[in-house]
Amino acid sequence: MASSFSVASMLLLLISIVDIVSAADLNKDFDITWGDGRAKILNNGELLTLSLDKASGSGFQSKNEYLFGKIDMQLKLVAGNSAGTVTAYYLSSKGSTWDEIDFEFLENLSGDPYILHTNVFSQGKGNREQQFYLWLDPTADFHTYSILWNPQRIVFSVNGTPIREFKNAESIGVPFPKSQPMRIYSSLWNADDWATRGGLVKTDWTQAPFTASYRNFKADACIWSSGSSSCSSASTSPTATSSSSAAGSWMSQELDGTNQERLSWVQKNYMIYNYCSDTKRFPQGLPPECNMS
């Protein structure tokens, strides 16, 4: 057991090294939507920052809507004593029966680990939370947070390491996000009524402003515009917002054996909450997708 643990640890350290990718112009892909000047796009579009102070947080959204894709963004999260604040990075549609794919970073006291919160909503129903600690410091450098979304599955990854897979379970009556185009959203905001230790730890405003940074956005994705997709029905090759040597391969991508092992290792060692294990929350029985292998 010890040798396999050390091999897995070494593997995770190796694949946690951030890939160097060409810088994209974030002005072309995103609009600042709120924050009264607290959100900024800098360095000729290479860097986007969100800030939070006692008066307000800030946020942005993508210019495009997407219906399936492989989406990467590098984030550097709020450092130091950031307890009570939340950085949300997610895909979402609109309306009362919306779909949503969530990364939320629950900040903490200095020296305590961040909690990475994930959730999937389909037709307005969520309650599918999984939470993780990370094997890296998300405040010391930029790291890549990825969402693979195709008709068969949704995979959340950190620096290329899968941490969660949500499979299409329509065959057993579980709705799956597949028909509503979604925009990318991100915000930095105060949530000290619940975010850190259930709201026991409040935001220390003497540490403000709090800042999260974004760079190297990449979306190999189907862009939805005027009621149609950039992906033709005859081909899975998308009109990508950035170049890819295997554009469209994500449309049928699944986890191979190596990535299944990485996923299992992360979930065994870093998962701190799984709705599929919470029998007290679901006394009438766990959600049906929890019984899928």
Secondary structure, 3 states (H helix, E strand, C coil): CHHHHHHHHHHHHHHCCCCCCCCCCHHHHEEEEECCCCCEEEHHHCEEEEEECCCCCEEEEECCEEEEEEEEEEEECCCCCCCCEEEEEEEECCCCCCCEEEEEEECCCCCCCCEEEEEEEECCECCCCEEECCCCCCCCCCEEEEEEEECCEEEEEECCEEEEEEECCHHHCCCCCCCCCEEEEEEEEECCCCCCHHHCCCCCHHHCCEEEEEEEEEEEEEEEECCEECCCCCCCCCCCCCCCCCCCHHHHCCCCHHHHHHHHHHHHHHEEEEHHHCCCCCCCCCCHHHHCC
